[in-house]
Each structure stands twice: as structure tokens, then as C-alpha cells.
Amino acid sequence: MLHKHFRLQGTEFPHFVTPIADCCPSRTVLLTGRHCHNTNLTSNIAPGGGYIGFKTKQLDKSYLPLWLQATGYRTMLAGKALNGFEYGAADKLGCLTGWDRLFGITRPPTKDDVEEMQRLSKQDPPQYLRWSYTDCKYVDKFQSTFPDDYTFEQAYAFAEDAVDAGQPFFLHISPASPHDDYDTADQYPIIPPWAKDVLPGLKVPKGPNYGKPCSPRLGMCGQRPLFWNVSLSDAQYRARMQAMLGIDAQLDRLITKLDCLGVLNNTYVIFTSDNGFKLGHHNIAQEKWTYFEEDVALPLFVRGPGIPKGVYAATVQASMVDLSATIASLAGASPTPGYQQDGAPLPFDLVASLNPNPNSPFGTYAGPFWSGKTLAAATPANNTCARPTRSPPRPPLPSPSPPSRRNGLAITTPDPSLLNTQSVETGDSLGATIGSIGSIESIGLIGSTPRNLAVIDHEVPAYHATEHVGFEARYDSLAAAARDLGEAGGAAAAWEWLQAAEAAGAGGSQGHSEEQGAEGAWRGEAKEAAEEGDEGQEEEGQPQSRTLLQTSPWSNVALIETFKTGDPWPGNDYRVVRACLPPSAAVAQSPQRGSSRRGNVCYKYVAYCAVRADPGKILVNQLFNLSSDPAEIDDLMLRNPRPAALQKLVNRLDAVLTVLSYCWGRTCTDPFSHIHGPDGGVHDLAAALDPKYDSLYAGYSKLGFKKCLEIYAGLGSELPDMRLVPQPQQSPPPPSPPSSTQSPPSSQPPPSPRRARRPRRPSRAPKPPTRPPRPPPRPPRRPTRPPRA
């Protein structure tokens, strides 16, 4: 159903990443539109994160749901809230602001509830009890064979009420699946009863990095290959895919429900996840929290009015930090005055111009499948349009304090038909967000009718480029990709980039001199490829075709960061930049791109703090070419001797990483302008690779670490070149930049602002002692016996 309702009816972003591969911090990025270094929420647990951290840092004083409410939207959060959302924390710190309805799943409130939950989970078939601290006022108890079904039912009821009231709505649905569940016998995810026998024999995709240890310098990968029970990993992976089939079935019900309510064509639906997961990749038995693609590369599908249909935006990179700005822009909402967002609205107009016609490599998909395994045909639910009988509304509470959590629990039974849903469509559905939004002038449409919004997000079981049929074709060298780049980013700069990259062996070999050819011939081929890509008839309802070889300033760079708290790997911090070449129509439309999610040329540059390393050796730098090395096993920083061209590339990546590591607001979305000035005309990696900037980038010192910490300490633990650090930190930028910022930064760091000194208090006479002075200590006793020899 993800394929049917999202891929074919919307736009897929294969280069979408989260800035941090952890549940609560990633969700905080989505809700606030800010990087972790600007919220200092870096963990799932207090004090660095979790619900307690989110509330104590007052991050819900200005964030997405409040902005939408101010625009007239009714808002709901259903499912997993923030980690640590519990009765005691909510009672003491207050409920999350901005939600008209909060259906937040919590732990069992009493010991008796725990015992009952464990007893029912051991039945055949198992039944699962769940609790919600609804609106931080009522404890709701419900029982189901697949609890996420009930979460979706609550969201559907909220949408019905909003439509009946004539109000636009925003739904954020966060199902628990496919997260492991500790109530099951094997602690695997909860599987819908109808899916427990499907996908027989499914195993973890075992690509080049499966069981291959990462560098021992990192201190987080076992060095003995395949040291765990591989069969258990395969069983866990299969269970996660089976659980995802339950979510996939609900996607069909969701779209059908919106259609029944008459608002489908007026609703934007976004499907994504908060983080990925590894099962044996890089020889890590199971975990997230790293910067590898299995953890940070996420699915992103967007559908709605004006969104290009059937488009595979392979040359546009986006980040979780962009979703808050995207939703607010689509809704016509604005942040609180003075609030700086670190992301930018997704460039749907750019995507439409780069991909004037449907180009999804999965467009010919004709039936349900998963890794080539044929499943039973999906059966739509006939009762989706029916409205189930609801309990009467509860009376208002007599006091602000919540009722007793030991008595009076409301027990609700979900619609029985949900337990028999037979939809077993493709299992690559990985999470999504749903909601209603306002004006959409930002994507080229004019209208005043409020739009509905829905966002669905959850943990990705695993997302691999090699899992899908037809992923064989990809660019295996930078020369092959460069032939399709055309004039993107400027011919001279792109040609210099090509020479630098090929000299560095970034294509996975010692060079491709036979493929390079002359600059004029290469430019001519690119121009012809671009012209051929623009040919063809446009489908009805698709945006007008426009060739964009010189794109708008979308930097195509993304920050990934972590400040690791607790086991495993406490203190293993890192800053990473994922930098892709600028969006290009020629690359987007090239038939050689195939179905690879690595359609564009992207690099990943790492500055890693190895907490277990010897003093003075804690900095580890890595560089991967994700186009030729999607498995991230060929570290280009280990080339010895290091080619001069490769060093020039490293100089650019390290400098832009430093800017991103301390960015706020526009410096996050356009970091190259901080280096070259707002009028410097450099907004992406291709332009920055112009040889005339070699000395500029060579003059910056590299980002380093003083020490590895389990918390974010910024300049207290790191060693950046202060000329690259946006000043002042975490403060709103001035309305217009001063003229001095139009040139490259000065070689001298800006002076730190000084605080005004407090007036000195008049000196006081010393107080007389309240106690008499102590007598001098007694002399030591003489030994009663001589000491031993």
C-alpha cells in the first residue's frame, strides 16, 4: 500500500536523512525544526533528553503544533510520544503543549496491570494490553492482538470530528511497530495474527558490509566477524517485516478514510521514520546510534495537492530538520517571531522542474512483493467508511489533578474487523506522519482553502538500497555521473571537481582516465543528455516541464551529529556532513541512473571522537563516496599517500562541517554562504570546488576534539576554527547582514562579547567568630612495640 498510495501518488526522496539516529532527539528535530546542538536534547533519557529533558528545556514553548494551532488547526499526537512520557513526569512537569488531543502510550500503571499484561501475552493467540495517558488527564486501557490498530482508530476518530466541525487538522501518528516489544516471548515486534506465517524464509539482506568489522579505531564494532547467532538476527528481521505489514495495511485504511470523508484531495500525507537500525551490518549485531546509512538514511514519501506524482527525487537531499519548515509552509503557519528554524521547506518546485514526468524506477510494479517474495493480494477493508459506535464524552474533571491511576480505568475494545484485515502489501513501509495544512503558495499553487496534514513516523526495521528489485544500475564512477551533470553548479567548477575526485580514486579504482575525455566533449554530451531528458509527453495534472541545469541555491548538504549518553559506546561523539552534488535535471532524467537510491554523487565526511583511544589520538576522520561505495567500507582517508586532489576535497568538507556543527537558522541551510559571504555566489559543493578557492580552504584548521563527553558541551569539548563558527551562537541573526560579511571571514576570530560588570559591594567588617578557636592537635602516641623489620 505504500507503493500504491504514496510512491505512485506522490514524491519519494531517496536521499533523506535524520540528523541524529536516536528516537527522542530525532523526533525533537522534527517538532522544533532545530538541530540537537541548538536544543541540547541529545538523548532518550534525562537530563540530556527524553520527556523530562524536553519539558525542562521548555522546548514546547514554541514548536510545530503551537504554530499550527495559531493558524486554526486542530492537532493530535497518537502513539509513541517522547521517550519517558509517563504519569509521574507528566503530572509534575505538565503535558505537552499544542495538542488538542494527546493519545500517548505509557507503561502499565500498577503491579496488578503488569501481571495481567504478562498473563494475556502468553495466551494463544496472544492478547496485548496497552495504556494511554490521554491528554494527561485520563488513563485509557485497551486490549488488542495488534495494538497499533487501536492507535490508528483514535486518529481516524479525531479526523472525523475535525471534518464534521469544518476545521483543518494535523495528525502525527507514531505507531510502535516495528520496534521490538519486550512483552513478547522472544522480545520481537508484535505481529498481526494474519501476518505471522507470511514471508517464510526471509533473512537480513547481507550486503558487502554484513559481518564486516568497521575500523577498530572507532571502538564500536566487534572485530571477530559474525560473532553473534545469525539465525536469531534473521528471525528478528523477519518479525520486523511482518509487523510492518500491519502498518502497511493501516496506510490503506488511512487513505480510504480520508477519501470517505471527502478530504483526500485536500490533505498532505507524509511518511517517514525517526531512525534506522542495523542487524549485523558493519559487524554490529543490532543497534542504531551510528552515522552509517543503515541508521540515518530514512524513507520519505510526500503526497498531496500539487505534489509531483510518481517522482523519484534522486538528486535532492533533504533532512529531518526540513520537515518542520515544510509542514509549516504548507499550512501557512509561521514560527513565533524571532524563532530561528535550522531547516527549509522541501523544494517541491525544484523537484517538479527536475522531474517533469513520472520517473519512479518502481513505476511498473504490478503486484505485492517483498524481496521477490509474492504475497497474497491485498483485500481492502469494507468497513473503513463506517463510523464505529463511540463511548459518550467524559465529564470534565473536578480539579486539575488527574484521577487515581489504580481505579476507574476505561477499558476499550477496538473494532473487531481490524483483527481480520487481510492487506499484506509490500513490507517496505517504514513510518509516516499525517496532517492538515493551509495555503500552498510555496509550491506554486494559489488557494485559500485550508489543507489537512498527516505525518506517520516510526523506527525503520532496515532500509537497504539492495533490497528492492532493479537496484543493479547505479553510477559506479564519478566520471559516469559527471557526464550527466551538464552545467549544474558551473562547468568549470564541476570539471575541477571531476578531476579532483577521479584523481582521489573516489570511483573505487585507481582512475578513469579513459572515461574523462576533453572538457568540451563532456559538456556537449551532458547538454545532449539533458535535452533528450526533456523530451516526451507530459501527463495530465503534472507540472509544466522546465529544464533547470543551474538550480536554485539548495545546498544539498546535511549534518549528522551524536553526543552518546549511556551504553553502548558512551562518549563516542561525532560530527558528520553528508554532501551531495547540486540537484541536476540531467542526472535526474538519465536512464543510466536506474533505480539506485544513490542517483546523485554524495560524500560522507566524519569527525569522530574515539573515547577509548589514547590521549592525543581521539580524533578519527573518515571519508566515503556513497555513489561507488554505498556500503561504506572503503575509507578514502586511508589512502597513502593521499592525492592532492583528495586533500582539496577534504578541506572543503571539513570547513562546511565546522559551519554546520555550530550553525543556526540560515547558516544551516546555506553554510557555504557563511564561508564565501552572502553575495559570493557559492551555495553548494560543486561551486566550492573551484580551484580559485584552494588557498581559502587550505587556510582553515580542521575540526577536532579536546575530549569525548556523554553530553553536548560545544566549544567546551571541541576544537573548531573560530573563523568558521557562526557568531554569536544560538542567537537570532540580525535582520540584514553587515557589509563585512560579504567577503570571506577574517583570519582573526571575532572578539567575544563581554558582560557588564556588577558594581562592587561596600566592604564589610569581618564578623566575630561564633566559636572559640580549637586547641592545637595532640602529639602522636608512642608505639607500644617496635616496628617490624
C-alpha positions in Angstrom: 0.0 0.0 0.0 2.9 2.3 0.5 3.7 1.8 -3.2 0.1 2.2 -4.3 -0.8 5.2 -2.3 2.5 7.0 -1.8 5.1 6.1 -4.4 2.8 6.3 -7.4 0.7 9.2 -6.0 3.5 11.4 -4.6 7.2 12.1 -4.5 9.9 9.8 -3.0 13.1 11.3 -1.6 15.7 8.5 -1.6 18.4 10.9 -0.1 16.6 11.7 3.1 18.5 11.5 6.4 18.0 12.2 10.1 20.5 14.5 11.9 20.7 12.0 14.8 19.9 8.3 14.7 18.0 8.1 18.0 14.3 8.2 18.9 13.7 11.2 21.1 16.3 13.5 19.6 15.2 12.8 16.1 11.5 13.5 17.0 12.6 16.7 18.7 14.3 17.8 15.5 11.0 17.1 13.6 8.9 19.1 16.1 11.2 22.0 16.7 12.9 22.3 13.3 16.3 22.7 15.1 19.4 20.6 15.3 20.4 19.0 18.5 23.3 21.4 19.1 20.6 24.2 19.2 18.2 22.4 21.6 20.8 20.4 23.6 18.4 17.5 23.6 20.7 14.7 22.7 19.4 11.5 24.4 16.4 9.4 25.2 16.9 9.8 28.9 17.1 12.7 31.4 18.8 15.1 31.8 20.0 15.2 28.3 16.8 14.2 26.7 13.5 12.2 26.9 10.2 13.7 28.0 11.8 15.2 31.1 14.6 16.8 29.1 12.2 18.2 26.6 10.0 19.8 29.2 12.8 21.1 31.5 14.4 22.7 28.4 11.0 24.3 27.6 11.1 23.1 24.0 7.3 23.1 23.8 7.1 26.8 24.4 7.4 27.4 20.6 7.3 24.4 18.2 5.3 23.0 15.3 1.9 22.1 16.9 1.6 25.5 18.6 2.3 27.2 15.2 -0.4 25.1 13.6 -2.9 25.8 16.4 -2.3 29.6 15.9 -3.2 29.1 12.3 -6.5 27.4 13.1 -5.6 23.8 13.0 -6.8 21.1 15.3 -3.8 18.9 16.3 -3.4 15.4 17.6 -0.4 13.2 18.5 -1.3 9.5 18.6 1.0 6.6 19.7 4.6 7.0 20.9 5.1 10.4 22.3 8.6 11.2 23.6 10.6 8.6 25.4 9.9 8.7 29.1 6.3 10.1 28.7 4.8 8.7 31.9 2.2 9.6 34.5 4.6 11.0 37.1 6.6 13.1 34.7 3.5 14.5 33.0 1.9 15.3 36.4 5.0 17.1 37.7 6.2 18.9 34.5 2.9 19.3 32.7 1.5 17.9 29.5 3.0 18.7 26.1 1.5 21.9 24.8 0.0 22.4 21.4 -2.0 19.2 21.1 -5.8 19.3 21.1 -5.7 15.6 21.7 -2.7 13.6 23.0 -3.1 9.9 22.9 0.3 9.0 24.4 1.1 5.3 25.0 2.6 4.7 28.5 3.6 1.9 30.8 1.2 -0.2 33.0 0.2 2.0 36.0 0.1 -0.7 38.7 1.8 -4.0 39.6 -1.5 -5.8 39.0 -1.7 -4.4 35.5 1.8 -5.7 34.8 0.8 -9.1 35.9 -2.4 -9.1 33.8 -0.4 -7.8 30.7 2.1 -10.7 31.1 -0.6 -13.3 31.5 -2.6 -12.2 28.4 0.6 -12.0 26.3 1.2 -15.7 26.9 -2.2 -16.8 25.5 -2.6 -18.4 22.1 -3.2 -16.2 20.2 -1.7 -13.6 22.5 -3.6 -10.5 23.6 -1.7 -7.3 24.4 -2.8 -4.7 27.0 -1.8 -1.1 26.5 -2.3 2.1 28.4 -2.6 5.7 27.3 -2.4 8.8 29.5 -4.8 10.7 27.3 -4.5 14.5 27.4 -2.6 13.9 30.7 -5.9 13.5 32.4 -7.3 10.0 31.7 -5.7 6.6 31.9 -7.2 4.6 29.0 -6.7 0.8 28.9 -7.2 -1.2 25.7 -6.7 -4.8 24.6 -5.8 -5.9 21.1 -3.9 -8.5 19.1 -2.1 -5.7 17.3 -2.2 -2.5 19.5 -1.2 -0.1 16.6 -4.6 -0.8 15.1 -6.2 0.9 18.0 -3.8 3.9 17.8 -4.9 4.4 14.1 -8.5 4.2 15.1 -8.1 7.0 17.6 -6.5 9.1 14.8 -9.4 8.3 12.4 -12.0 9.4 15.0 -10.1 12.7 15.5 -10.1 13.3 11.7 -13.9 12.6 11.6 -14.6 15.1 14.4 -12.4 17.8 12.7 -14.1 17.3 9.4 -17.6 17.5 11.0 -16.6 20.7 12.7 -15.2 22.2 9.4 -11.7 22.6 10.8 -8.4 21.7 9.2 -6.5 19.1 11.2 -2.9 17.9 11.8 -2.3 14.3 12.8 1.0 13.0 14.0 0.7 9.2 14.1 3.6 7.3 15.7 3.0 3.6 15.8 5.2 1.3 17.9 5.8 -1.2 15.1 8.3 -2.5 14.1 10.1 -1.7 17.3 11.0 -4.7 19.4 8.4 -5.4 22.1 9.6 -6.7 25.5 6.2 -8.3 26.2 6.5 -10.9 23.5 8.1 -14.3 24.3 11.2 -13.7 22.1 11.1 -9.9 22.6 10.5 -9.4 18.8 7.9 -7.0 17.5 4.2 -7.7 17.8 3.0 -9.3 14.6 -0.7 -9.1 13.4 -2.2 -12.7 13.6 -2.9 -12.7 9.9 0.8 -12.0 9.0 2.5 -14.5 11.3 3.0 -17.1 8.5 3.9 -14.8 5.6 7.4 -14.1 4.3 8.7 -17.6 5.1 12.5 -17.8 5.0 13.0 -14.0 4.8 16.5 -13.1 6.0 18.6 -10.0 6.7 19.9 -8.6 3.4 23.6 -9.5 3.5 25.4 -6.9 1.5 29.2 -6.1 1.4 29.2 -4.7 4.9 27.3 -7.5 6.6 29.6 -9.1 9.2 32.5 -6.9 8.0 34.1 -5.1 11.0 34.4 -1.4 10.8 37.7 0.3 11.8 39.0 -0.7 15.2 39.8 2.9 15.8 36.1 3.6 16.4 35.8 1.2 19.3 32.2 0.2 18.4 32.4 -2.8 16.1 33.3 -6.3 17.0 36.5 -7.4 15.3 35.6 -11.1 15.1 33.2 -11.4 12.1 29.8 -12.8 12.7 30.3 -13.3 16.5 26.5 -13.5 17.1 23.8 -16.0 16.3 23.0 -15.1 12.7 19.8 -17.2 12.7 18.4 -15.0 15.5 19.1 -11.9 13.5 17.2 -13.3 10.5 14.3 -14.2 12.7 14.2 -10.7 14.2 14.4 -9.1 10.8 11.5 -11.3 9.5 9.4 -10.4 12.5 10.0 -6.7 11.9 8.9 -7.0 8.3 5.8 -8.9 9.3 5.0 -6.2 11.9 5.4 -3.6 9.1 2.7 -5.4 7.1 0.3 -4.4 9.8 1.3 -0.7 9.4 1.1 -1.1 5.6 -2.5 -2.3 5.9 -3.3 0.7 8.0 -1.9 3.0 5.3 -4.7 1.7 3.0 -7.3 2.3 5.7 -5.9 5.8 6.2 -6.2 6.8 2.6 -9.6 5.2 2.3 -10.8 7.0 5.4 -9.7 10.4 4.0 -11.4 9.6 0.8 -14.6 8.6 2.6 -14.5 11.9 4.5 -14.1 13.8 1.2 -10.8 15.4 2.2 -8.2 13.1 0.4 -7.6 15.6 -2.3 -7.2 18.4 0.3 -4.7 16.5 2.6 -1.0 16.2 2.6 0.3 12.9 3.9 4.0 12.4 4.8 5.5 9.0 5.5 8.9 8.8 7.2 10.8 7.4 10.3 12.8 8.7 13.2 15.8 6.4 12.7 17.0 3.3 11.1 18.5 0.1 12.6 21.3 -2.4 11.9 21.2 -6.1 12.2 24.8 -7.4 11.5 25.9 -4.6 9.3 29.4 -3.4 10.0 29.6 -6.4 12.3 27.3 -4.8 14.8 24.8 -7.4 15.9 22.0 -4.9 16.4 21.9 -1.2 17.2 21.4 2.3 15.8 23.2 5.5 17.0 25.9 5.4 14.3 26.3 7.6 11.2 26.2 4.6 8.8 23.5 4.7 6.2 21.5 1.8 7.9 20.9 4.2 10.8 20.5 7.6 9.2 19.1 7.1 5.7 15.3 7.1 6.0 12.3 6.7 3.7 10.4 9.9 2.9 7.2 9.9 0.8 5.0 13.0 0.4 1.6 13.1 -1.4 -1.0 15.9 -1.6 -2.3 18.7 -3.8 0.4 20.0 -6.1 3.0 17.4 -5.2 4.5 15.7 -8.3 3.2 12.2 -8.7 5.3 9.1 -9.4 8.5 11.1 -9.0 11.8 9.7 -7.6 13.8 12.8 -6.5 17.2 11.1 -6.7 19.3 14.3 -6.8 17.7 16.3 -4.0 19.0 15.6 -0.5 16.8 16.6 2.5 16.9 16.2 6.3 14.5 15.7 9.1 15.2 19.3 10.2 13.5 20.4 6.9 10.1 18.7 7.7 9.0 21.2 10.4 9.6 24.1 8.0 7.9 22.1 5.2 4.7 21.4 7.2 4.5 25.0 8.5 5.0 26.3 4.9 2.3 24.1 3.5 -0.1 25.1 6.3 0.6 28.8 6.0 1.8 28.8 9.6 4.7 30.8 11.0 7.0 30.2 14.0 7.0 32.6 16.9 8.6 35.9 15.9 12.4 35.6 16.4 12.3 31.8 16.3 15.1 30.5 14.1 14.5 27.2 12.2 17.5 25.3 11.0 15.7 23.7 8.1 14.0 24.9 4.9 10.8 23.9 3.2 11.3 21.0 0.7 11.8 22.5 -2.8 8.8 20.9 -4.5 9.0 23.4 -7.3 12.6 22.4 -7.9 11.7 18.7 -7.8 8.9 19.3 -10.3 11.3 21.1 -12.7 14.0 18.4 -12.4 11.4 15.6 -12.9 8.7 16.9 -15.3 7.4 13.4 -15.8 6.9 10.4 -13.5 10.2 8.6 -13.2 9.9 6.2 -10.3 12.0 3.1 -11.1 9.2 1.1 -9.4 6.5 2.5 -11.7 5.9 -0.8 -13.5 5.3 -2.6 -10.2 2.2 -4.7 -10.7 1.7 -6.8 -7.5 2.6 -7.2 -3.9 6.1 -8.3 -3.2 9.0 -8.2 -0.8 12.5 -9.1 -1.9 10.9 -11.1 -4.7 8.5 -13.0 -2.4 5.0 -12.9 -3.8 2.3 -12.4 -1.2 -1.5 -12.8 -1.2 -3.3 -10.0 -2.9 -4.4 -7.1 -0.6 -8.1 -7.1 0.4 -9.5 -3.6 1.2 -11.4 -3.2 4.4 -15.1 -2.8 3.6 -15.9 -1.1 6.9 -13.4 1.7 6.6 -16.0 4.3 5.8 -18.3 3.2 8.6 -18.1 5.1 11.8 -17.9 2.8 14.9 -20.0 3.5 17.9 -18.2 5.7 20.4 -18.4 6.0 24.1 -20.2 9.2 25.4 -17.8 12.1 26.2 -16.4 12.1 29.7 -17.5 14.8 32.2 -14.9 17.4 33.0 -12.5 16.7 35.8 -13.4 18.3 39.1 -9.8 19.5 39.6 -6.6 19.9 37.6 -5.1 16.9 39.2 -5.5 13.6 37.4 -7.8 10.8 38.8 -6.4 7.9 40.6 -4.5 5.6 38.4 -5.5 2.5 40.4 -9.2 2.6 39.8 -11.7 3.6 37.2 -9.6 2.6 34.2 -11.5 2.9 30.9 -11.3 -0.4 29.1 -12.0 -0.1 25.3 -12.2 -2.8 22.7 -11.0 -1.9 19.2 -13.1 -2.6 16.2 -13.1 -6.4 15.8 -12.8 -6.1 12.0 -9.3 -4.7 12.4 -8.1 -8.1 13.7 -9.1 -9.7 10.4 -7.6 -7.2 7.9 -6.1 -9.2 5.0 -4.0 -6.5 3.4 -0.5 -7.8 3.1 1.0 -5.4 0.7 4.7 -4.5 0.3 6.5 -4.6 3.6 8.8 -1.6 2.9 6.5 0.8 4.6 8.7 2.3 7.2 6.9 5.1 9.1 4.8 8.2 8.3 3.2 11.4 9.6 -0.3 12.7 8.8 -1.9 16.1 9.0 -3.9 19.0 7.5 -2.4 22.2 6.2 -3.3 25.7 4.8 -2.1 27.7 1.8 0.3 26.1 -0.6 1.7 29.1 -2.4 5.1 27.8 -1.5 4.8 25.0 -4.1 3.4 27.2 -6.9 -0.3 26.8 -6.2 -2.8 29.5 -5.2 -5.6 28.8 -2.8 -7.0 29.8 0.5 -8.7 26.5 1.4 -7.0 25.0 4.5 -5.3 21.8 3.8 -5.2 18.8 6.1 -1.9 17.3 7.2 -0.9 13.8 8.3 2.5 12.6 9.4 3.4 9.0 10.2 6.8 8.1 11.7 8.4 5.2 13.5 11.6 3.2 13.6 12.8 1.7 10.3 13.4 -2.0 10.5 16.1 -1.8 7.9 16.4 0.2 4.7 18.8 -1.0 2.1 19.4 0.0 -1.4 20.0 -3.6 -2.5 16.7 -4.9 -1.1 14.5 -3.9 -4.0 14.2 -5.4 -7.4 16.1 -3.4 -10.0 18.8 -1.8 -7.9 21.6 -3.1 -10.1 22.1 0.0 -12.2 24.0 2.9 -10.4 26.8 5.2 -11.1 29.9 3.3 -10.4 32.3 6.2 -11.1 32.2 9.9 -10.8 33.1 10.2 -14.4 29.9 8.4 -15.4 27.8 10.7 -13.2 29.6 13.8 -14.3 28.7 13.2 -17.9 25.1 13.7 -16.8 25.7 16.8 -14.7 25.6 19.2 -17.6 26.1 22.8 -16.5 24.9 22.1 -12.9 27.0 24.1 -10.5 29.0 25.7 -13.3 31.0 23.8 -15.9 34.5 24.9 -14.7 33.7 24.1 -11.1 32.2 20.7 -12.0 35.1 19.9 -14.2 37.6 20.7 -11.4 35.5 18.6 -9.1 35.6 15.7 -11.6 39.4 15.8 -11.9 39.8 16.1 -8.1 37.5 13.2 -7.4 38.9 10.9 -10.1 42.5 11.6 -9.0 41.5 10.6 -5.5 40.2 7.3 -6.8 36.7 8.1 -5.5 35.2 5.9 -8.1 36.5 2.8 -6.4 39.5 2.3 -8.7 42.8 3.9 -9.5 41.3 6.2 -12.0 39.1 6.5 -15.1 41.3 8.5 -17.5 39.8 6.6 -20.4 36.4 7.9 -19.4 37.2 11.5 -18.8 37.8 12.9 -22.3 38.0 16.6 -23.0 36.0 19.2 -21.2 34.2 20.4 -24.3 33.2 16.8 -25.3 32.0 16.1 -21.8 29.9 19.3 -21.7 28.4 18.5 -25.1 27.4 15.0 -24.0 25.8 16.4 -20.9 23.9 19.0 -22.9 22.6 16.4 -25.3 21.5 14.1 -22.4 19.7 17.0 -20.8 17.9 17.9 -24.0 16.9 14.2 -24.5 15.6 14.0 -21.0 13.3 16.9 -21.6 11.5 15.2 -24.5 8.3 13.3 -24.0 4.7 13.9 -23.4 3.5 15.2 -20.0 0.7 13.5 -18.2 -2.4 15.4 -17.3 -2.1 17.2 -13.9 1.7 17.2 -13.9 3.7 20.4 -13.6 4.9 22.2 -16.7 8.3 21.0 -17.8 11.2 23.3 -17.1 14.9 22.5 -17.6 16.9 23.5 -14.6 20.6 23.0 -15.2 21.6 25.9 -12.9 19.5 25.1 -9.9 18.3 27.4 -7.1 20.5 27.6 -4.0 19.6 24.3 -2.4 22.9 23.4 -0.7 22.3 19.6 -0.8 24.4 19.2 2.4 23.2 17.7 5.6 24.5 17.5 9.2 24.6 14.3 11.3 25.7 14.5 14.9 25.6 12.5 18.1 26.7 13.0 21.7 26.4 9.5 23.0 25.0 9.0 26.5 24.9 5.6 28.2 25.7 2.2 26.9 26.7 1.2 24.3 29.6 3.4 23.3 29.2 6.3 25.9 31.1 9.3 24.9 31.7 8.3 21.3 30.7 11.6 19.8 30.8 12.6 16.1 30.1 15.3 13.6 29.3 14.2 10.0 28.5 16.0 6.8 26.7 14.2 4.0 27.3 16.4 1.0 25.8 15.7 -2.4 26.5 17.5 -5.7 23.8 20.0 -6.6 20.4 18.9 -8.0 20.6 18.3 -11.7 17.9 17.6 -14.3 20.3 15.7 -16.5 21.1 13.2 -13.7 17.5 13.0 -12.5 16.3 12.1 -16.0 19.2 10.0 -17.1 18.3 6.3 -17.9 21.7 5.3 -16.5 20.6 6.3 -13.1 18.5 3.1 -12.9 16.6 2.5 -9.6 19.6 3.2 -7.3 18.8 5.5 -4.4 22.4 6.7 -4.9 21.3 8.6 -8.1 23.4 11.6 -7.2 27.1 11.7 -6.2 27.3 12.1 -2.4 30.2 12.1 0.1 30.1 11.4 3.8 32.9 13.0 5.8 33.3 12.1 9.5 34.9 13.7 12.5 34.7 11.1 15.3 35.7 11.3 18.9 37.0 7.8 19.9 36.6 7.8 23.7 38.8 4.7 24.1 41.7 6.0 22.1 45.0 7.1 23.7 45.2 10.8 24.7 46.0 12.9 21.6 44.6 10.3 19.3 40.9 10.6 19.9 40.1 12.3 16.5 39.3 9.8 13.7 38.4 11.1 10.3 36.7 9.1 7.6 35.5 9.8 4.1 33.2 7.6 2.0 31.9 8.1 -1.6 28.4 6.9 -1.3 28.0 6.6 -5.0 30.7 4.0 -5.6 30.7 2.7 -2.0 27.2 2.6 -0.6 28.2 0.0 2.0 30.8 2.5 3.5 33.7 0.1 3.6 36.3 2.0 1.6 37.6 4.8 3.7 39.3 7.3 1.4 41.1 8.9 4.3 43.3 5.8 4.5 44.8 6.4 1.0 48.6 6.7 1.5 50.0 8.8 0.0 46.9 11.0 -0.1 46.4 12.6 -3.5 46.5 16.4 -3.6 43.0 16.5 -5.2 41.6 14.3 -2.4 43.0 16.7 0.2 41.4 19.6 -1.5 38.0 17.8 -1.3 38.7 17.1 2.4 39.5 20.8 3.0 36.0 21.8 1.7 34.1 19.1 3.6 35.8 19.8 6.9 35.2 23.5 6.6 31.5 23.1 5.8 31.2 20.5 8.6 32.6 23.1 11.0 30.0 25.6 9.9 27.2 23.1 10.2 28.3 21.9 13.6 27.6 25.4 15.1 25.0 26.7 12.7 21.7 28.3 13.4 18.9 29.4 11.1 20.1 30.3 7.6 23.7 29.2 8.2 22.3 25.7 8.5 20.5 25.8 5.1 23.2 27.8 3.3 26.5 27.0 5.0 28.7 27.9 2.1 27.5 31.4 2.2 28.9 31.8 5.7 32.3 30.9 4.2 32.1 32.9 1.0 29.7 35.7 2.1 26.0 36.0 1.1 27.0 37.6 -2.3 29.8 35.2 -3.0 27.7 33.0 -5.3 28.8 29.8 -3.7 26.0 27.7 -2.3 27.0 24.0 -3.0 29.9 21.7 -3.1 30.4 21.9 -6.9 30.8 25.6 -6.8 33.1 25.4 -3.7 35.4 23.1 -5.6 36.5 25.8 -8.0 40.4 26.0 -7.9 40.4 29.7 -7.0 39.2 28.7 -3.5 42.0 26.2 -2.8 44.1 28.6 -0.7 41.0 29.8 1.2 40.0 26.3 2.3 43.6 25.2 2.9 44.0 28.0 5.4 41.3 26.7 7.8 42.3 24.4 10.6 40.5 21.1 10.9 37.7 20.4 13.4 38.9 18.4 16.4 38.1 17.4 19.9 39.5 18.2 23.3 37.8 15.3 25.0 34.9 12.9 24.4 31.8 13.6 26.6 28.4 12.0 27.1 26.8 15.4 26.8 26.9 18.2 24.4 29.4 20.8 25.5 30.1 22.6 22.2 33.2 24.7 22.3 34.0 23.3 25.8 35.0 19.9 24.3 35.7 20.7 20.6 38.4 22.5 18.7 36.9 24.3 15.7 38.4 27.1 13.6 36.6 30.0 15.2 36.5 31.9 11.9 34.0 29.2 10.7 31.8 29.3 13.8 28.7 31.4 13.2 28.6 34.2 15.8 27.0 34.7 18.2 26.0 31.2 19.0 22.3 30.3 19.4 21.2 33.9 18.9 18.9 35.2 16.2 20.8 36.7 13.3 20.4 40.4 12.6 17.7 41.4 10.1 20.3 42.1 7.4 23.9 41.0 7.4 26.5 43.8 7.7 28.6 44.6 4.6 31.7 43.0 6.2 30.1 39.5 5.8 30.1 39.8 2.0 33.8 38.8 1.9 35.5 35.7 3.3 35.9 35.7 7.1 38.8 37.5 8.6 41.8 35.4 9.7 41.2 36.7 13.3 38.4 35.3 15.3 35.7 37.9 16.4 36.0 39.2 19.9 33.8 37.5 22.5 31.1 39.8 23.9 31.8 40.9 27.5 29.2 41.1 30.2 28.7 44.3 32.1 30.4 44.1 35.5 28.3 44.3 38.6 29.1 47.2 41.0 31.2 46.1 43.9 29.5 45.9 47.2 31.0 48.0 50.1 33.4 46.1 52.2 32.0 44.8 55.5 33.8 44.4 58.8 34.6 40.8 59.5 32.2 39.0 61.7 33.5 37.9 65.1 34.0 34.2 65.4 31.0 32.4 66.8 33.1 29.5 68.3 36.3 29.7 70.3 39.4 28.6 68.5 40.2 24.9 68.6 43.1 23.7 70.8 46.2 22.5 68.9 46.3 18.8 67.9 47.7 16.3 70.3 51.2 14.9 69.7 51.2 11.3 68.2 51.3 8.4 70.6 54.5 6.4 71.1 54.4 3.0 69.6 53.8 0.2 72.1 56.1 -2.2 70.2 58.9 -1.7 67.8 58.0 -1.8 64.1 58.6 -4.9 62.1 61.9 -5.2 60.2 
